[in-house]
Amino acid sequence: MNKNTNSLLSLENISVSFEGFLALNDLNLSLKTGELRAVIGPNGAGKTTFLDVITGKVKPTKGDVFFKGKSLIGRKEHKIARLGVGRKFQSPRVFENLTVKENLEISVSTPKSPLNLINKKIKNDQLDEIEHLMKVINLSKKINSKAGALSHGQKQWLEIAMLLGQKPDLMLVDEPVAGLTDEETDLTADLLKSLSGENTVVVIDHDMEFIRRLDSNVSVLNQGTVLCEGTMDTIQNDKRVIDVYLGRPEE
């Protein structure tokens, strides 16, 4: 079944129940091609489950997820990834004993494995792509450095570049600035902003200054559903959001 072909991604009336607990409750959210969207919410709001449903890790109790007009429900995680959904987890997942260049070689190669580097030469267009990715994340000077020697922030950028190298239609980025310095946080926001337009990016994080710097539309999750959406200025002045984050009693 094809639906909502005007949206790259559309979650419709999604509910997820874990032994009676509603992690997501009739959630609706759509995303256009090329959009940068921030998703925020207090702990337990359903942010991780939201990502798990999109990637096929969790099957919803109710509702449907459409990606490029096709339902994702019932598809295996690896098949959803092949359709063009890429996910970056909170902790950097890089090959620490390999260099920055070797990590990116794995990312742009097919099939993707360290053994592939030994058995197959990297093509010229792939070398160009690697050079481009290193410039995007400003790690050209670290080309031959082991990934394990990078700072936490640089590892985050390397993994974002590795995700880019897979050319997903949708990038899901989970808490990319956790543990970063203020400078690294600002640089990460600028990096993700620069990717929008050519890429469609969903960013989940708790850091409000980081979210503000993204200068994107924001979806606020609470108790498993979308509480409100809009610019950072709009949501910060929304009484419902203030109640959720500050615990102000209802009038």
C-alpha positions in Angstrom: 0.0 0.0 0.0 1.3 3.4 -1.0 0.4 6.5 1.0 1.5 10.1 1.7 3.8 10.2 -1.3 4.3 14.0 -0.6 6.2 13.1 2.6 9.4 11.2 2.8 8.5 9.8 6.1 5.1 9.5 7.8 4.1 7.9 11.1 0.4 7.5 11.4 -1.5 6.8 14.6 1.5 4.8 16.0 1.1 3.1 19.4 3.6 0.8 21.0 2.6 -1.2 24.1 5.2 -2.9 26.3 3.2 -5.2 28.7 0.5 -2.6 29.0 2.8 0.4 29.1 2.2 2.8 26.2 5.7 3.9 25.0 4.0 5.5 22.0 0.4 6.6 22.1 -1.3 7.5 18.8 1.8 9.3 17.5 1.6 11.2 14.2 4.6 12.8 12.6 5.6 13.5 9.0 8.9 14.7 7.4 9.6 16.2 4.0 12.5 15.5 1.8 15.5 17.6 2.7 14.1 18.7 6.0 16.1 18.9 9.3 13.9 18.1 12.2 14.7 18.1 15.9 12.8 15.8 18.3 12.9 16.6 22.0 11.1 15.4 25.1 11.7 14.5 28.7 13.0 11.1 29.7 10.4 8.4 29.0 8.7 10.5 26.3 9.2 7.8 23.7 12.1 9.2 21.6 14.1 6.0 21.4 11.0 3.9 20.7 10.1 6.4 17.9 13.4 5.6 16.2 13.1 1.9 16.9 9.7 1.8 15.1 11.1 3.6 12.0 14.1 1.3 11.8 12.0 -1.9 12.3 13.6 -2.8 15.7 10.1 -2.5 17.3 6.8 -3.4 15.7 4.0 -1.0 16.6 0.9 -2.3 18.3 -1.2 -0.1 16.1 -0.6 2.3 13.2 1.6 2.5 10.2 4.9 4.0 9.0 5.3 5.1 5.4 8.7 5.8 3.9 8.9 7.0 0.3 5.2 6.0 0.1 5.7 2.4 1.2 4.8 0.8 4.5 7.7 -0.3 6.7 5.6 -2.4 9.0 6.8 -6.0 9.1 10.1 -5.3 7.2 13.3 -6.6 8.7 15.8 -4.0 10.1 18.4 -4.7 7.4 15.9 -4.4 4.6 14.7 -1.0 6.0 18.3 0.1 6.0 18.7 -0.9 2.4 15.6 1.1 1.5 17.6 4.2 2.7 17.1 4.6 6.4 20.4 5.2 8.3 20.7 5.5 12.0 23.5 6.8 14.2 23.3 5.7 17.8 24.3 7.8 20.8 27.7 6.1 21.4 30.0 6.4 18.4 30.3 3.1 16.6 33.6 3.3 14.7 36.4 0.8 14.1 38.9 2.2 16.6 41.9 0.2 15.4 41.5 1.5 11.9 42.4 4.9 10.5 39.9 7.6 9.7 40.4 6.9 6.0 39.9 3.1 6.5 36.7 3.7 8.4 35.4 5.8 5.6 36.5 3.2 3.0 34.3 0.7 4.7 31.4 3.1 4.6 31.6 3.8 0.9 32.5 0.2 -0.1 30.1 -2.6 -1.1 29.6 -4.9 0.7 30.6 -3.1 3.9 33.2 -5.1 5.8 36.9 -4.7 6.9 37.7 -7.8 4.8 36.4 -6.0 1.7 39.3 -3.5 2.1 41.8 -6.4 1.7 40.1 -8.1 -1.2 39.0 -5.1 -3.3 40.6 -1.9 -4.4 38.9 1.4 -3.7 37.6 3.0 -6.9 38.6 6.6 -7.8 35.0 7.9 -7.3 35.0 6.3 -3.9 38.3 8.0 -3.1 36.8 11.3 -4.1 33.8 10.6 -1.9 36.1 9.8 1.1 38.0 13.1 0.5 34.7 15.0 0.4 33.5 13.4 3.6 36.7 14.2 5.4 36.3 17.8 4.4 32.7 17.9 5.5 33.7 16.8 9.1 37.0 18.7 9.0 39.1 15.7 9.7 41.3 15.8 6.6 44.4 16.3 8.8 43.5 13.2 10.7 43.3 11.0 7.6 45.9 8.5 8.8 45.1 8.7 12.6 43.5 5.8 14.3 39.9 6.4 15.1 40.6 5.4 18.7 42.9 8.3 19.1 40.2 10.9 18.1 38.3 13.0 20.7 34.8 11.9 21.5 33.5 14.7 19.3 35.6 13.8 16.4 34.4 10.2 16.7 30.9 11.4 16.5 31.7 13.4 13.4 33.4 10.4 11.9 30.4 8.2 12.5 28.1 10.9 10.9 30.5 10.9 7.9 30.3 7.1 7.8 26.5 7.3 7.8 26.7 9.9 5.0 28.9 7.6 3.0 26.1 5.0 2.9 24.0 7.7 1.1 20.8 7.1 3.1 17.6 9.0 2.1 16.9 9.5 5.8 19.5 10.0 8.6 18.4 9.4 12.2 20.9 10.9 14.6 20.5 10.0 18.3 22.0 12.4 20.9 25.1 13.4 18.9 26.3 16.0 21.4 26.2 13.9 24.6 29.6 14.3 26.3 30.8 16.9 23.9 32.5 20.2 24.8 30.6 23.5 24.1 32.8 24.1 21.0 32.3 20.5 19.7 28.5 20.9 20.3 28.4 24.1 18.2 30.4 22.5 15.5 28.1 19.4 15.5 25.1 21.7 15.1 26.7 23.5 12.2 27.6 20.2 10.6 24.1 18.8 10.8 22.6 22.1 9.5 25.0 22.0 6.5 23.7 18.5 5.7 20.0 19.5 5.4 18.6 20.2 2.0 20.7 17.6 0.3 19.9 15.2 3.1 16.9 14.6 5.3 17.9 14.5 9.0 16.1 13.8 12.2 18.1 14.7 15.4 17.1 13.7 18.9 18.8 15.4 21.8 18.3 17.0 25.3 20.6 20.0 24.9 18.3 23.0 24.2 21.1 25.3 23.1 22.2 22.7 20.6 18.6 22.4 19.4 18.3 26.1 19.1 21.5 26.3 17.0 20.1 23.8 14.6 17.5 26.4 13.7 15.0 23.8 12.5 11.4 22.8 13.2 11.1 20.9 16.5 8.7 18.2 17.5 8.1 17.8 21.2 7.2 14.3 22.4 5.6 13.7 25.8 4.0 10.4 27.1 4.4 8.8 23.7 2.7 11.4 21.5 3.5 14.7 19.8 2.7 17.4 22.2 3.4 20.3 19.8 5.6 21.3 16.8 7.1 24.5 15.5 10.2 26.6 15.8 12.3 26.7 18.9 10.9 30.1 19.9 7.4 28.8 19.4 7.7 25.7 21.5 9.7 27.4 24.3 6.7 29.8 24.8 4.1 27.0 24.6 2.5 26.5 28.0 2.2 22.8 27.5 6.0 22.5 26.9 6.7 24.6 29.9 4.5 22.4 32.1 6.3 19.3 30.8 9.8 20.5 31.3 9.4 22.6 34.4 6.6 20.7 36.0 4.4 23.8 36.4 1.0 22.8 37.8 -2.0 23.3 35.6 -4.0 26.4 36.2 
